[in-house]
């Protein structure tokens, strides 16, 4: 509940003039420290018991040579996804076990994804369990790589985002299945490690691929994963997706 609205105004009236001045000084100081980037953005809202406001994300223009997607189909998928506020508490990475061993193999899910995504046959370690060489193209940047140590296997919809969007209610077994999903190649994707770290747990309302020709494909795959796993979107995320898809439609004309 917002402690500073409605009945909260009565709380302000009960403060003595000196106490009120002290509170206002503290809030003003916090706002100044935010502007100087000495406190995290949203500190003042949190002190007031409010949800921090996130700045609007500038969605880049979709270039004419962007990879084509069926915009109407993706919009149909999007229409089936619930729009609700995210639950942004309680995520712990250890609750989402990933890179499980592939049944009947000494390789884990990471190795299996590297083998699947390589543009040529990979070179394996002497025991056949690890990938030591291949050729991969990062769909977020268009760069090519030979060394798997320079790559991450990215959860297209990050584990943290999946938790916030409905996965917090899943069983551990379902979380494990999601975190190791090789049955749909849109869930896990091989990308440059540096770019994956920049993406972090962000969604399309805060991050999009540096290679603008991949905007449409990225958003289409994001929506497909959310629909397949019955995950929600929030209003800000939905608005960014809609904006990208509008750009995809215009670019395809």
C-alpha distance (Angstrom), angle and dihedral (degrees) to the residues before:
residue distance angle dihedral
X1 . . .
X2 3.81 . .
X3 3.79 102.0 .
X4 3.79 93.1 -167.5
X5 3.81 99.5 55.5
X6 3.79 128.8 73.9
X7 3.80 105.0 -12.2
X8 3.81 88.3 19.8
X9 3.80 89.7 73.9
X10 3.80 88.7 64.3
X11 3.82 87.8 55.4
X12 3.81 88.9 56.2
X13 3.83 90.3 51.2
X14 3.82 91.2 53.3
X15 3.82 91.2 58.6
X16 3.79 117.9 98.9
X17 3.81 115.5 -118.2
X18 3.81 90.3 -106.7
X19 3.80 93.6 50.2
X20 3.80 91.2 46.0
X21 3.80 91.1 52.9
X22 3.80 89.9 49.4
X23 3.82 92.3 51.9
X24 3.80 91.9 47.8
X25 3.80 90.5 48.7
X26 3.81 91.1 51.4
X27 3.80 92.1 49.5
X28 3.79 91.2 46.8
X29 3.79 90.6 49.7
X30 3.80 91.5 49.5
X31 3.81 90.4 50.5
X32 3.81 90.7 51.4
X33 3.81 92.0 49.0
X34 3.82 89.0 50.2
X35 3.81 90.8 54.3
X36 3.81 89.5 49.4
X37 3.84 88.1 49.4
X38 3.81 90.3 -120.8
X39 3.81 90.6 120.6
X40 3.82 127.2 39.8
X41 3.78 117.2 -94.3
X42 3.80 110.6 -95.5
X43 3.82 95.9 34.1
X44 3.82 93.6 125.0
X45 3.81 92.1 50.2
X46 3.80 90.1 50.3
X47 3.81 91.3 50.4
X48 3.80 87.5 53.2
X49 3.79 91.9 49.3
X50 3.79 91.7 -112.0
X51 3.80 132.0 130.2
X52 3.85 107.8 -100.9
X53 3.80 113.5 -109.7
X54 3.79 113.5 -120.8
X55 3.81 116.3 -144.3
X56 3.79 117.1 -112.6
X57 3.80 112.8 -92.1
X58 3.78 116.3 -129.0
X59 3.80 105.8 -130.7
X60 3.82 108.9 -149.3
X61 3.78 121.8 -127.1
X62 3.79 117.4 -93.2
X63 3.84 109.0 -118.7
X64 3.83 121.1 -129.9
X65 3.82 91.2 -113.3
X66 3.81 94.0 55.1
X67 3.80 117.1 137.0
X68 3.80 107.3 -91.7
X69 3.79 124.2 -115.8
X70 3.79 131.6 175.7
X71 3.80 96.7 -100.6
X72 3.81 94.4 -171.3
X73 3.80 90.6 52.8
X74 3.81 92.9 49.2
X75 3.80 90.7 47.9
X76 3.80 88.0 52.1
X77 3.80 89.8 54.4
X78 3.79 90.7 46.8
X79 3.80 91.9 52.4
X80 3.82 88.9 60.4
X81 3.82 94.0 55.5
X82 3.80 120.0 93.4
X83 3.81 117.1 -117.0
X84 3.81 107.6 -142.9
X85 3.79 137.8 141.0
X86 3.79 114.7 -88.0
X87 3.80 124.3 -110.1
X88 3.81 99.6 -128.5
X89 3.79 100.2 -176.5
X90 3.77 137.7 77.6
X91 3.82 101.0 35.4
X92 3.81 115.0 148.9
X93 3.79 118.7 173.9
X94 3.80 92.0 -144.5
X95 3.82 88.8 63.9
X96 3.82 87.9 67.3
X97 3.84 105.3 58.6
X98 3.79 109.4 -159.5
X99 3.79 141.4 179.5
X100 3.77 91.9 42.2
X101 3.78 118.8 179.6
X102 3.80 112.7 -90.1
X103 3.84 108.6 -117.2
X104 3.79 112.6 -101.7
X105 3.80 92.5 14.5
X106 3.79 140.0 83.9
X107 3.82 88.9 -135.6
X108 3.77 125.0 97.0
X109 3.80 127.3 -138.3
X110 3.81 92.0 -92.9
X111 3.82 91.3 57.4
X112 3.80 91.0 45.0
X113 3.82 91.0 52.9
X114 3.81 91.4 48.5
X115 3.81 90.5 52.0
X116 3.80 91.7 47.0
X117 3.80 95.1 48.7
X118 3.81 100.0 41.9
X119 3.80 114.4 113.4
X120 3.81 90.0 -141.6
X121 3.82 136.2 23.7
X122 3.80 109.8 -65.3
X123 3.78 128.0 -127.1
X124 3.80 112.8 -122.4
X125 3.79 132.7 -157.4
X126 3.82 117.5 -97.3
X127 3.81 91.0 -94.2
X128 3.82 91.2 49.3
X129 3.79 92.5 -123.7
X130 3.81 103.6 104.9
X131 3.79 133.4 50.5
X132 3.80 110.9 -129.4
X133 3.81 102.4 167.6
X134 3.79 140.7 17.0
X135 3.79 141.7 118.7
X136 3.77 121.6 -92.7
X137 3.78 134.4 173.8
X138 3.78 115.4 -149.0
X139 3.80 107.0 -134.7
X140 3.82 91.0 -156.2
X141 3.83 94.7 60.0
X142 3.82 107.5 9.4
X143 3.82 90.5 -122.7
X144 3.80 121.0 140.3
X145 3.80 124.5 -134.3
X146 3.80 136.1 -169.0
X147 3.79 100.8 -177.8
X148 3.83 114.5 73.0
X149 3.80 90.0 -155.2
X150 3.81 87.3 72.6
X151 3.79 91.1 57.4
X152 3.78 138.4 78.0
X153 3.77 129.1 -161.0
X154 3.77 100.6 -126.6
X155 3.78 125.5 -153.8
X156 3.80 98.2 -133.6
X157 3.80 87.6 -145.7
X158 3.82 99.9 36.5
X159 3.79 120.3 -124.1
X160 3.80 91.1 -115.6
X161 3.81 90.7 51.7
X162 3.81 91.1 46.7
X163 3.81 89.2 52.9
X164 3.82 92.3 49.8
X165 3.82 92.0 46.5
X166 3.81 98.0 54.5
X167 3.80 106.7 -60.1
X168 3.81 90.5 103.8
X169 3.82 86.4 79.0
X170 3.82 95.0 50.4
X171 3.77 126.8 106.3
X172 3.80 117.9 -109.6
X173 3.81 88.4 -108.2
X174 3.81 92.4 57.1
X175 3.80 91.7 46.1
X176 3.80 89.5 52.0
X177 3.81 90.8 49.1
X178 3.80 91.0 51.8
X179 3.80 94.6 46.0
X180 3.83 91.2 52.5
X181 3.81 100.4 35.9
X182 3.80 109.7 150.4
X183 3.81 94.5 154.3
X184 3.82 93.0 85.5
X185 3.79 114.7 36.3
X186 3.80 91.0 -151.1
X187 3.81 91.3 72.1
X188 3.82 97.5 60.2
X189 3.79 122.4 31.5
X190 3.81 133.3 178.3
X191 3.82 110.8 -121.7
X192 3.80 141.3 158.1
X193 3.80 109.9 -75.0
X194 3.81 93.1 -133.5
X195 3.80 92.8 53.8
X196 3.79 92.2 45.6
X197 3.81 90.5 54.2
X198 3.82 89.2 51.1
X199 3.80 90.3 51.1
X200 3.81 92.8 48.2
X201 3.80 111.6 156.8
X202 3.80 94.2 -25.8
X203 3.78 124.6 130.4
X204 3.82 129.4 -150.8
X205 3.80 89.4 -79.1
X206 3.82 89.4 66.5
X207 3.82 106.5 21.4
X208 3.80 138.8 26.4
X209 3.83 130.6 175.9
X210 3.82 116.4 -77.8
X211 3.82 87.9 -132.8
X212 3.80 98.3 77.5
X213 3.81 91.9 -164.0
X214 3.82 86.2 71.3
X215 3.81 97.3 54.0
X216 3.80 95.5 100.2
X217 3.79 94.8 44.4
X218 3.80 92.1 46.8
X219 3.80 94.3 51.5
X220 3.82 92.3 43.4
X221 3.80 90.9 52.9
X222 3.81 91.4 45.7
X223 3.80 90.8 54.3
X224 3.82 91.8 45.1
X225 3.81 92.1 53.7
X226 3.79 93.1 47.1
X227 3.80 91.7 49.8
X228 3.80 94.6 45.4
X229 3.80 92.3 51.8
X230 3.83 95.5 38.7
X231 3.80 93.4 -117.8
X232 3.80 121.9 158.2
X233 3.80 130.4 -128.2
X234 3.78 125.4 -141.8
X235 3.80 123.8 -130.1
X236 3.82 95.4 -101.4
X237 3.80 92.3 48.9
X238 3.81 91.3 47.6
X239 3.81 91.4 51.3
X240 3.82 92.0 52.7
X241 3.80 92.1 47.7
X242 3.81 90.9 49.7
X243 3.79 90.3 50.1
X244 3.82 92.9 51.3
X245 3.80 91.8 47.3
X246 3.81 90.4 50.8
X247 3.80 87.5 54.2
X248 3.80 90.5 48.5
X249 3.80 90.6 53.7
X250 3.80 92.3 50.2
X251 3.82 92.6 46.2
X252 3.82 90.9 53.4
X253 3.83 94.0 57.1
